[in-house]
Amino acid sequence: MGIGACIGVLLPFPYYYWLWRNPQSWVELCGKGRDPSKVMARVSHLLKLLQFVSLFSVSSFSWPPPLYFWPLFLFGQFLNFRVYQLIGESGTYYGVRFGKNIPWVTEFPFGVIRDPQYVGSIMSLLACLSWVPFLYIILWILGYVFAIWLEFEEDPATRAKPLL
């Protein structure tokens, strides 16, 4: 299951790359009357499920988890939920790339932690190191590092034009 788990862990990142680089194509593919961020969220949730199944397939669980698990996992998830609370589905799922006006947010964790959602996700993954082999954790983290690099500069000239 090793190569399959590696593919499953990395599966979302080519999708994110394509959406970031080709937002107009995604908007057109979604069509009139369909919110491209909402469609992206649904596809992303399916890909996330495949990632979790991939990790689960190579994991071995023991209880209780190490002491580092709880602070890393809980703070990581707090960051994820806080980001979603502040910028919503459209902010989280490339709304700005799809021609939406997403307000700039400076509340915590924004302005304090760069890329707080990715940092939170990385913290949550690191929390699972006692259960999941290092290879799969580092592959997933490298996917997030790639996404951070990809999203580092948001070029307004390449944004999609919303379909009317």
N, C-alpha and C positions, 0 to 999 in steps of 0.2 A: 504493500500500500504506500510505500515511501514516495515514489515519483508521482503517484496520483494525489497524495496529500500535498506535495510541493506545488503541483499545478493548481489544486483547489485553493491553497492559501494565496497564490499569486493571481488568481483569476480576475478579481475586480480591477486590477491596476491598468491593464490595457484598455478596459472600458472607460475608466476615468480619464486616461490619457486622450482617447479618441473624443470624448465629450468636451474636454477642455480645449482641444485644438480645433474641433469642428462643431461649435455650438449651433451654428445656423443649420447644419445638416440635421442635428438632433431636433431642433424646433420644427423643421419641416417634416421630419419623420413622425413626430408626435401628432402633427396636423392641427387644424383649427379646433378650438374648443377644448384641447387637452393641454393641461399645464405641464410643460416639460420638466419642471422640478419635481412634480408629483410622480410623473412616470419614471424619472431617474431614481427617485426614492424607492419605488416598488422594485425596480430591477436591482438596485443596490441592496435592498433587504434580502432578495433571493440569493444574490452573490454572497452576502454576509452569512446566510444560512449554510451555503456550500463551504465557506471558509471554516465555520464552526464544526461542521460534520468532518471536514478534513482533519482538523486538529483533534477532534474526539477520536478519530480512527487510529491515531498514533499515540494517544495519551494513556497514562496509567495513573489512577487516582488513589490517594491515600488520605485518611483523615486523622487528625486535624491538619489543616494546611500550616506551613511555616508562619511564624509571627509576621514576617514582612508582607505576607499575602494581603491581609486586611487593609492596612493603610494604603498600599499601592493600588489595590483594586478599587477600594471605595473612593479614594480621591480621584483616581482616573475616571471612574464612572460619574462622579460629581462634575468634573470638567466637561465630559460629554453632554450630560443633561443640561448643564448651565449654558453651554454654547447653543444647544437646540432651543432652550427657553428664550434666549436673547435674540437669536437671528431667525428662528423658525425653520420650517422645511425649505422654503425658498432660499434662505441664506445658506443653509447647510448643503443643499443640493444644487449648487451652481447657478442659482437664480440670476446673479449678476451677469453670468456668461450668456444667459438666455434672454437678455434684454430687460430684466426686471430691475427696478430701483430698490436696492437693499440699503437701508440706512446704516451709516457707520456707527458702530457700537464701541464705547470706551469703558463700559462697566466691567468689573471683574468677571471672568479672567482676562478679557481683552485689555490690552494696554499694560498688562503685567506679565502674561505668558504669551510668547509668540506661538501661533498655531495651537491654541489650547485644546482643540478637539483631537488633533493628532497626538499631542503630548499625553492627553488623557487615555487615548487608546493604547499608546505605547506603554504607559504605566500599567494598565490593566493586563496587557500581554506579559510584561515582565513579572507580574504577580503570579502568573501561571507556570513559571519555570520549573517548579517542583513536580509538575504533572506532565508537561509537554516537552519533548526533546528540543534542545537549544536550536537546532537547525530550522525548525518550523517557526519558532518565535522570531528568530533573526530574519528569516525570509519575509515574514509579515511586516516586521519593523522596517526592513529595507524598502518594502512597498510604500509605507508611509513616508519615509525619507524621500523617495522618488516623487510622491504626491506633493510634498512640501516644496521640493525643487520646482516641480511643474507649475505650481500655483504661486510661486514667489513674485512674479511680475504679472499683473493683470493688465493686458493691453486693451484699452477701450475700443481700439480700432477693429479688433477681431470679435467683438461681441455680436451676438445674434440680434436680428431685428424681429421683434415679436410679431407673430401672425395676427392679423386683425380679423 
